[in-house]
Amino acid sequence: MDEMPTLPPLLVSEREAARLLGVSARTVFTLRHQDKLKAVKIGASVRYDIADIREFIDAAKS
């Protein structure tokens, strides 16, 4: 039987975004509320697009 390849997640939680960025979840929360990091709201859940995290990193480079 053919197995489907495992795809990386398109969206990650606040905690996962914090881990990827090497900061606290509170910092990610603050960045979102300062409109510096985009988020996707699905019902009561807040998720972060991996592409938006990369965009944030690129914009923060000096």
C-alpha positions as CSV (number, residue, x, y, z in Angstrom):
1,M,0.0,0.0,0.0
2,D,1.3,3.5,-0.9
3,E,2.0,5.7,2.0
4,M,1.4,9.4,1.8
5,P,4.5,11.5,2.6
6,T,4.4,13.5,5.8
7,L,4.1,17.2,5.1
8,P,5.3,19.8,7.5
9,P,2.6,21.8,9.3
10,L,1.4,25.0,7.5
11,L,0.3,26.6,10.8
12,V,1.9,26.4,14.2
13,S,0.7,27.3,17.7
14,E,2.0,30.2,19.7
15,R,4.2,27.9,21.7
16,E,5.6,26.3,18.6
17,A,6.2,29.7,17.0
18,A,8.0,30.8,20.1
19,R,10.2,27.7,20.0
20,L,11.0,28.4,16.3
21,L,12.0,32.0,17.0
22,G,13.8,31.2,20.2
23,V,11.7,33.5,22.4
24,S,8.9,33.1,24.9
25,A,5.3,32.6,24.0
26,R,4.6,35.9,25.7
27,T,7.0,37.6,23.3
28,V,5.1,36.1,20.3
29,F,1.8,37.2,21.9
30,T,3.2,40.8,22.2
31,L,4.6,40.8,18.6
32,R,1.1,39.8,17.4
33,H,-0.6,42.5,19.3
34,Q,1.9,45.0,18.0
35,D,1.1,43.9,14.5
36,K,4.7,42.8,13.9
37,L,3.8,39.1,13.5
38,K,0.8,38.0,11.5
39,A,-1.6,35.4,12.9
40,V,-4.5,33.3,11.7
41,K,-7.5,33.0,14.0
42,I,-9.5,29.8,13.7
43,G,-12.4,30.0,16.1
44,A,-10.7,30.6,19.5
45,S,-7.4,29.2,18.3
46,V,-4.5,31.5,17.2
47,R,-2.0,30.0,14.7
48,Y,1.0,31.3,12.9
49,D,1.9,30.6,9.3
50,I,5.4,29.4,8.8
51,A,5.8,31.7,5.8
52,D,4.8,34.7,8.1
53,I,7.4,33.6,10.7
54,R,10.1,33.6,8.0
55,E,8.9,37.0,6.7
56,F,9.2,38.4,10.2
57,I,12.7,37.0,10.5
58,D,13.7,38.5,7.2
59,A,12.3,41.9,8.1
60,A,14.1,41.9,11.5
61,K,17.5,41.3,9.8
62,S,19.8,44.4,9.9
